[in-house]
Amino acid sequence: MRSGRAVALAAVLLGLLTLVIPSAEAKPSPQAQLDKLTKQAAELQKAYRGEIQSLEETRRAAQKAGQRVKGLRDDLTDAERRMGQFFANSYMSGSVDGPQVFTYSGDPDSILGQVATITYLAEEKNQRLNRISRLIKDSKNAKKEADGKIAALKKEIARLEDKKDDVERLLKKFGFQAPDAGSGLTARMVSIRNVIMQSYPMPFGVGCLRAGDPGEHGKGRACDFMMSSGGRLPDAASQARGDALAEWCIENGRQLGIMYIIWRQRYYDIRTGAGWRTMSDRGGVTANHYDHVHVSVF
């Protein structure tokens, strides 16, 4: 009889908790929206014939926000389950009804023990309820952030769709080049690399073809012009050389066929002409392009 009442009590309490938890909305989940937008982004990158850093940055931000929403929802579900177990176990042990202690007529030590137990359980209950309350609040905030990131991704896709005609004209101007069987680089990349190396000293070398790379390096359409020995911040003179090279690429990009450049955790897409944009932190000097100027060509 008591076990049946315990289950019923737990069910009622969980039902009350769900009243304060945001109900599922009719519109698609953030993940479903992100999946759809990711497909659109992939089609755009095909149309642009190469990576679009602004699109990738925005998509990654939306994906990260969506993952946080999912993690918080999982935590909330687990907290609700544990709360239900706590109430059921407390009821089964006879500890739910705290006032009964004050009518207890047994051994004083037993009474004090019972009071300590009920005090502990009350504190435990409050801690669990407070955790659920925090998770609900965090989930709402995370959902709001994810919606904002998805809206930003939609906006970026729309902006790039509007630029497609201009990009198609650039693509027609430069055509399509396959990598050379010997160097693995396209003729355009070889030509631009040679012009850069004639104008700017490269004491730390240049890295281009990267076999197996899914991006421009693997297609023979990108080179990294090193401004340090790698993994280290460049000195003032080398940083100034990198700045000058980046500006040269921007000024001459549309004439030579440069697609985009990356330098010092920023990227500049010559196809869209959107100006310098900051990249998210990728975790290191090299990953954030502080030690080299990345140049990709059509």
ZILINUR-V718614 format. One record per residue. N is the residue number from 0. RES is the residue in one letter. PSI is psi in degrees with one decimal (NA if undefined). BURIAL is I if it has 24 or more other ideal C-beta (glycine too) atoms within 12 Angstrom, else O. D_LAST is the distance of its C-alpha to the last C-alpha in whole Angstrom. Layout:
n=N res=RES psi=PSI burial=BURIAL d_last=D_LAST
n=N res=RES psi=PSI burial=BURIAL d_last=D_LAST
//
This chain:
n=0 res=M psi=-45.8 burial=O d_last=76
n=1 res=R psi=-38.0 burial=O d_last=75
n=2 res=S psi=-37.8 burial=O d_last=71
n=3 res=G psi=-41.6 burial=O d_last=71
n=4 res=R psi=-33.7 burial=O d_last=71
n=5 res=A psi=-45.2 burial=I d_last=69
n=6 res=V psi=-42.8 burial=O d_last=66
n=7 res=A psi=-42.0 burial=O d_last=67
n=8 res=L psi=-45.4 burial=I d_last=67
n=9 res=A psi=-40.4 burial=I d_last=64
n=10 res=A psi=-41.6 burial=O d_last=62
n=11 res=V psi=-44.1 burial=O d_last=64
n=12 res=L psi=-42.5 burial=I d_last=62
n=13 res=L psi=-35.9 burial=I d_last=59
n=14 res=G psi=-39.2 burial=O d_last=59
n=15 res=L psi=-37.6 burial=O d_last=60
n=16 res=L psi=-38.6 burial=I d_last=57
n=17 res=T psi=-18.4 burial=O d_last=54
n=18 res=L psi=-26.5 burial=O d_last=56
n=19 res=V psi=-0.6 burial=O d_last=54
n=20 res=I psi=131.6 burial=I d_last=51
n=21 res=P psi=129.7 burial=O d_last=48
n=22 res=S psi=154.7 burial=O d_last=48
n=23 res=A psi=134.4 burial=O d_last=45
n=24 res=E psi=159.6 burial=O d_last=43
n=25 res=A psi=-29.6 burial=O d_last=43
n=26 res=K psi=158.8 burial=O d_last=39
n=27 res=P psi=152.0 burial=O d_last=37
n=28 res=S psi=160.8 burial=O d_last=37
n=29 res=P psi=-39.3 burial=I d_last=34
n=30 res=Q psi=-40.7 burial=O d_last=32
n=31 res=A psi=-42.3 burial=O d_last=33
n=32 res=Q psi=-40.9 burial=I d_last=31
n=33 res=L psi=-40.3 burial=I d_last=28
n=34 res=D psi=-43.6 burial=O d_last=28
n=35 res=K psi=-44.8 burial=O d_last=27
n=36 res=L psi=-32.5 burial=I d_last=25
n=37 res=T psi=-38.6 burial=I d_last=23
n=38 res=K psi=-42.2 burial=O d_last=22
n=39 res=Q psi=-39.6 burial=I d_last=21
n=40 res=A psi=-40.4 burial=I d_last=18
n=41 res=A psi=-40.7 burial=O d_last=17
n=42 res=E psi=-39.5 burial=O d_last=17
n=43 res=L psi=-40.9 burial=I d_last=15
n=44 res=Q psi=-32.1 burial=I d_last=12
n=45 res=K psi=-44.8 burial=O d_last=12
n=46 res=A psi=-34.8 burial=I d_last=12
n=47 res=Y psi=-4.4 burial=I d_last=9
n=48 res=R psi=43.9 burial=I d_last=7
n=49 res=G psi=170.8 burial=I d_last=8
n=50 res=E psi=143.0 burial=I d_last=11
n=51 res=I psi=102.8 burial=I d_last=12
n=52 res=Q psi=-40.5 burial=I d_last=15
n=53 res=S psi=-37.4 burial=I d_last=17
n=54 res=L psi=-42.8 burial=I d_last=18
n=55 res=E psi=-41.3 burial=I d_last=18
n=56 res=E psi=-45.2 burial=I d_last=20
n=57 res=T psi=-39.9 burial=I d_last=22
n=58 res=R psi=-42.5 burial=I d_last=23
n=59 res=R psi=-40.3 burial=I d_last=24
n=60 res=A psi=-41.5 burial=I d_last=26
n=61 res=A psi=-40.0 burial=I d_last=28
n=62 res=Q psi=-42.9 burial=I d_last=28
n=63 res=K psi=-42.1 burial=I d_last=30
n=64 res=A psi=-39.5 burial=I d_last=32
n=65 res=G psi=-38.6 burial=I d_last=33
n=66 res=Q psi=-36.2 burial=O d_last=34
n=67 res=R psi=-40.5 burial=I d_last=36
n=68 res=V psi=-47.1 burial=I d_last=38
n=69 res=K psi=-42.5 burial=O d_last=38
n=70 res=G psi=-42.2 burial=O d_last=40
n=71 res=L psi=-38.1 burial=I d_last=42
n=72 res=R psi=-39.7 burial=I d_last=43
n=73 res=D psi=-42.5 burial=O d_last=44
n=74 res=D psi=-40.0 burial=O d_last=46
n=75 res=L psi=-42.8 burial=I d_last=48
n=76 res=T psi=-43.0 burial=O d_last=49
n=77 res=D psi=-40.8 burial=O d_last=50
n=78 res=A psi=-39.4 burial=I d_last=52
n=79 res=E psi=-43.0 burial=I d_last=54
n=80 res=R psi=-43.9 burial=O d_last=55
n=81 res=R psi=-33.2 burial=I d_last=56
n=82 res=M psi=-41.6 burial=I d_last=58
n=83 res=G psi=-41.9 burial=I d_last=60
n=84 res=Q psi=-39.9 burial=O d_last=61
n=85 res=F psi=-47.4 burial=I d_last=62
n=86 res=F psi=-41.5 burial=I d_last=64
n=87 res=A psi=-45.3 burial=I d_last=66
n=88 res=N psi=-39.6 burial=O d_last=67
n=89 res=S psi=-40.1 burial=I d_last=68
n=90 res=Y psi=-42.4 burial=I d_last=70
n=91 res=M psi=-31.6 burial=O d_last=71
n=92 res=S psi=-0.7 burial=O d_last=73
n=93 res=G psi=20.0 burial=O d_last=75
n=94 res=S psi=-3.2 burial=I d_last=73
n=95 res=V psi=-39.5 burial=I d_last=71
n=96 res=D psi=84.8 burial=O d_last=75
n=97 res=G psi=-43.3 burial=O d_last=75
n=98 res=P psi=-19.1 burial=O d_last=78
n=99 res=Q psi=-22.3 burial=O d_last=80
n=100 res=V psi=-36.2 burial=I d_last=80
n=101 res=F psi=-7.7 burial=O d_last=83
n=102 res=T psi=6.0 burial=O d_last=85
n=103 res=Y psi=136.5 burial=O d_last=85
n=104 res=S psi=18.6 burial=O d_last=89
n=105 res=G psi=-153.7 burial=O d_last=88
n=106 res=D psi=131.4 burial=O d_last=88
n=107 res=P psi=-38.2 burial=O d_last=86
n=108 res=D psi=-37.3 burial=O d_last=84
n=109 res=S psi=-39.5 burial=O d_last=82
n=110 res=I psi=-46.1 burial=O d_last=82
n=111 res=L psi=-37.8 burial=O d_last=80
n=112 res=G psi=-41.0 burial=O d_last=78
n=113 res=Q psi=-41.2 burial=I d_last=77
n=114 res=V psi=-43.8 burial=O d_last=76
n=115 res=A psi=-40.8 burial=O d_last=74
n=116 res=T psi=-46.2 burial=O d_last=72
n=117 res=I psi=-38.8 burial=I d_last=72
n=118 res=T psi=-43.7 burial=O d_last=71
n=119 res=Y psi=-45.5 burial=O d_last=68
n=120 res=L psi=-36.4 burial=I d_last=67
n=121 res=A psi=-42.1 burial=O d_last=67
n=122 res=E psi=-41.9 burial=O d_last=65
n=123 res=E psi=-42.7 burial=O d_last=62
n=124 res=K psi=-45.7 burial=I d_last=62
n=125 res=N psi=-40.3 burial=O d_last=61
n=126 res=Q psi=-42.5 burial=O d_last=59
n=127 res=R psi=-42.6 burial=I d_last=57
n=128 res=L psi=-39.1 burial=I d_last=57
n=129 res=N psi=-37.5 burial=O d_last=56
n=130 res=R psi=-43.8 burial=I d_last=53
n=131 res=I psi=-41.0 burial=I d_last=52
n=132 res=S psi=-43.0 burial=O d_last=53
n=133 res=R psi=-41.0 burial=O d_last=50
n=134 res=L psi=-38.5 burial=I d_last=48
n=135 res=I psi=-45.1 burial=I d_last=48
n=136 res=K psi=-45.2 burial=O d_last=47
n=137 res=D psi=-38.0 burial=O d_last=44
n=138 res=S psi=-41.8 burial=I d_last=43
n=139 res=K psi=-45.5 burial=O d_last=43
n=140 res=N psi=-40.8 burial=O d_last=41
n=141 res=A psi=-39.1 burial=I d_last=39
n=142 res=K psi=-40.7 burial=I d_last=38
n=143 res=K psi=-42.4 burial=O d_last=38
n=144 res=E psi=-43.3 burial=I d_last=35
n=145 res=A psi=-41.2 burial=I d_last=33
n=146 res=D psi=-38.9 burial=I d_last=34
n=147 res=G psi=-40.6 burial=O d_last=32
n=148 res=K psi=-38.7 burial=I d_last=29
n=149 res=I psi=-39.6 burial=I d_last=29
n=150 res=A psi=-39.0 burial=O d_last=29
n=151 res=A psi=-37.8 burial=I d_last=27
n=152 res=L psi=-42.2 burial=I d_last=24
n=153 res=K psi=-42.5 burial=I d_last=25
n=154 res=K psi=-41.6 burial=O d_last=25
n=155 res=E psi=-39.7 burial=I d_last=21
n=156 res=I psi=-43.3 burial=I d_last=20
n=157 res=A psi=-40.3 burial=O d_last=22
n=158 res=R psi=-42.3 burial=I d_last=20
n=159 res=L psi=-32.4 burial=I d_last=17
n=160 res=E psi=-39.7 burial=O d_last=18
n=161 res=D psi=-24.7 burial=O d_last=20
n=162 res=K psi=-3.1 burial=I d_last=16
n=163 res=K psi=-39.4 burial=I d_last=15
n=164 res=D psi=-42.1 burial=O d_last=16
n=165 res=D psi=-40.8 burial=O d_last=14
n=166 res=V psi=-39.9 burial=I d_last=11
n=167 res=E psi=-35.6 burial=O d_last=11
n=168 res=R psi=-39.6 burial=O d_last=12
n=169 res=L psi=-42.4 burial=I d_last=9
n=170 res=L psi=-41.4 burial=O d_last=7
n=171 res=K psi=-37.3 burial=O d_last=10
n=172 res=K psi=-42.1 burial=O d_last=10
n=173 res=F psi=-14.4 burial=I d_last=7
n=174 res=G psi=-165.6 burial=O d_last=8
n=175 res=F psi=132.5 burial=O d_last=7
n=176 res=Q psi=132.7 burial=O d_last=8
n=177 res=A psi=150.3 burial=O d_last=11
n=178 res=P psi=149.1 burial=I d_last=12
n=179 res=D psi=139.1 burial=O d_last=15
n=180 res=A psi=-29.1 burial=O d_last=18
n=181 res=G psi=-58.2 burial=O d_last=19
n=182 res=S psi=-23.0 burial=O d_last=17
n=183 res=G psi=3.0 burial=I d_last=15
n=184 res=L psi=154.1 burial=I d_last=12
n=185 res=T psi=158.3 burial=I d_last=9
n=186 res=A psi=-36.4 burial=I d_last=11
n=187 res=R psi=-42.6 burial=I d_last=8
n=188 res=M psi=-40.3 burial=I d_last=9
n=189 res=V psi=-44.3 burial=I d_last=12
n=190 res=S psi=-47.2 burial=I d_last=12
n=191 res=I psi=-39.1 burial=I d_last=11
n=192 res=R psi=-43.6 burial=I d_last=13
n=193 res=N psi=-40.9 burial=O d_last=16
n=194 res=V psi=-43.3 burial=I d_last=16
n=195 res=I psi=-43.8 burial=I d_last=16
n=196 res=M psi=-24.9 burial=O d_last=19
n=197 res=Q psi=-30.5 burial=O d_last=21
n=198 res=S psi=-27.5 burial=O d_last=21
n=199 res=Y psi=125.5 burial=I d_last=22
n=200 res=P psi=141.7 burial=O d_last=24
n=201 res=M psi=72.2 burial=I d_last=23
n=202 res=P psi=-19.7 burial=O d_last=26
n=203 res=F psi=3.4 burial=I d_last=25
n=204 res=G psi=177.3 burial=O d_last=22
n=205 res=V psi=133.6 burial=I d_last=19
n=206 res=G psi=128.3 burial=O d_last=18
n=207 res=C psi=-85.2 burial=I d_last=15
n=208 res=L psi=133.2 burial=I d_last=15
n=209 res=R psi=96.6 burial=O d_last=17
n=210 res=A psi=133.4 burial=O d_last=18
n=211 res=G psi=-9.2 burial=O d_last=19
n=212 res=D psi=129.0 burial=O d_last=17
n=213 res=P psi=-12.1 burial=O d_last=16
n=214 res=G psi=-152.7 burial=I d_last=13
n=215 res=E psi=-30.5 burial=I d_last=9
n=216 res=H psi=-39.3 burial=I d_last=12
n=217 res=G psi=-18.1 burial=O d_last=14
n=218 res=K psi=2.3 burial=I d_last=11
n=219 res=G psi=23.0 burial=I d_last=10
n=220 res=R psi=22.4 burial=I d_last=7
n=221 res=A psi=146.0 burial=I d_last=9
n=222 res=C psi=147.1 burial=I d_last=13
n=223 res=D psi=118.2 burial=I d_last=16
n=224 res=F psi=106.0 burial=I d_last=18
n=225 res=M psi=135.6 burial=I d_last=21
n=226 res=M psi=4.6 burial=I d_last=24
n=227 res=S psi=-179.8 burial=I d_last=26
n=228 res=S psi=-2.3 burial=O d_last=28
n=229 res=G psi=124.8 burial=O d_last=26
n=230 res=G psi=-1.3 burial=O d_last=28
n=231 res=R psi=148.2 burial=O d_last=29
n=232 res=L psi=138.1 burial=O d_last=29
n=233 res=P psi=156.5 burial=I d_last=28
n=234 res=D psi=177.9 burial=O d_last=31
n=235 res=A psi=-42.3 burial=O d_last=31
n=236 res=A psi=-41.0 burial=O d_last=30
n=237 res=S psi=-37.3 burial=I d_last=27
n=238 res=Q psi=-40.3 burial=O d_last=26
n=239 res=A psi=-38.2 burial=O d_last=26
n=240 res=R psi=-40.5 burial=I d_last=24
n=241 res=G psi=-41.5 burial=I d_last=21
n=242 res=D psi=-44.0 burial=I d_last=22
n=243 res=A psi=-41.7 burial=O d_last=21
n=244 res=L psi=-43.1 burial=I d_last=18
n=245 res=A psi=-43.7 burial=I d_last=17
n=246 res=E psi=-37.3 burial=O d_last=18
n=247 res=W psi=-42.0 burial=I d_last=17
n=248 res=C psi=-41.2 burial=I d_last=13
n=249 res=I psi=-44.3 burial=I d_last=14
n=250 res=E psi=-33.5 burial=O d_last=16
n=251 res=N psi=0.0 burial=O d_last=13
n=252 res=G psi=-45.6 burial=I d_last=10
n=253 res=R psi=-21.6 burial=I d_last=10
n=254 res=Q psi=-34.2 burial=O d_last=11
n=255 res=L psi=-20.6 burial=I d_last=9
n=256 res=G psi=28.7 burial=I d_last=6
n=257 res=I psi=133.6 burial=I d_last=6
n=258 res=M psi=-54.8 burial=I d_last=6
n=259 res=Y psi=161.4 burial=I d_last=9
n=260 res=I psi=155.7 burial=I d_last=12
n=261 res=I psi=131.5 burial=I d_last=15
n=262 res=W psi=126.5 burial=I d_last=18
n=263 res=R psi=52.0 burial=I d_last=22
n=264 res=Q psi=31.5 burial=I d_last=22
n=265 res=R psi=155.2 burial=I d_last=20
n=266 res=Y psi=151.4 burial=I d_last=16
n=267 res=Y psi=112.7 burial=I d_last=14
n=268 res=D psi=110.7 burial=I d_last=12
n=269 res=I psi=-24.4 burial=I d_last=11
n=270 res=R psi=-40.7 burial=I d_last=10
n=271 res=T psi=-21.5 burial=I d_last=13
n=272 res=G psi=30.9 burial=O d_last=15
n=273 res=A psi=-3.1 burial=I d_last=18
n=274 res=G psi=-179.1 burial=O d_last=18
n=275 res=W psi=136.9 burial=I d_last=19
n=276 res=R psi=144.0 burial=I d_last=20
n=277 res=T psi=137.1 burial=O d_last=22
n=278 res=M psi=156.5 burial=I d_last=21
n=279 res=S psi=157.3 burial=O d_last=24
n=280 res=D psi=121.1 burial=O d_last=26
n=281 res=R psi=4.8 burial=O d_last=25
n=282 res=G psi=6.4 burial=O d_last=28
n=283 res=G psi=169.7 burial=O d_last=27
n=284 res=V psi=-47.1 burial=O d_last=26
n=285 res=T psi=-45.6 burial=I d_last=23
n=286 res=A psi=-32.5 burial=O d_last=22
n=287 res=N psi=5.9 burial=O d_last=22
n=288 res=H psi=40.2 burial=I d_last=20
n=289 res=Y psi=-19.8 burial=I d_last=23
n=290 res=D psi=3.5 burial=I d_last=23
n=291 res=H psi=153.5 burial=I d_last=20
n=292 res=V psi=119.5 burial=I d_last=17
n=293 res=H psi=129.6 burial=I d_last=14
n=294 res=V psi=122.2 burial=I d_last=10
n=295 res=S psi=143.3 burial=I d_last=7
n=296 res=V psi=163.9 burial=I d_last=4
n=297 res=F psi=NA burial=I d_last=0
//
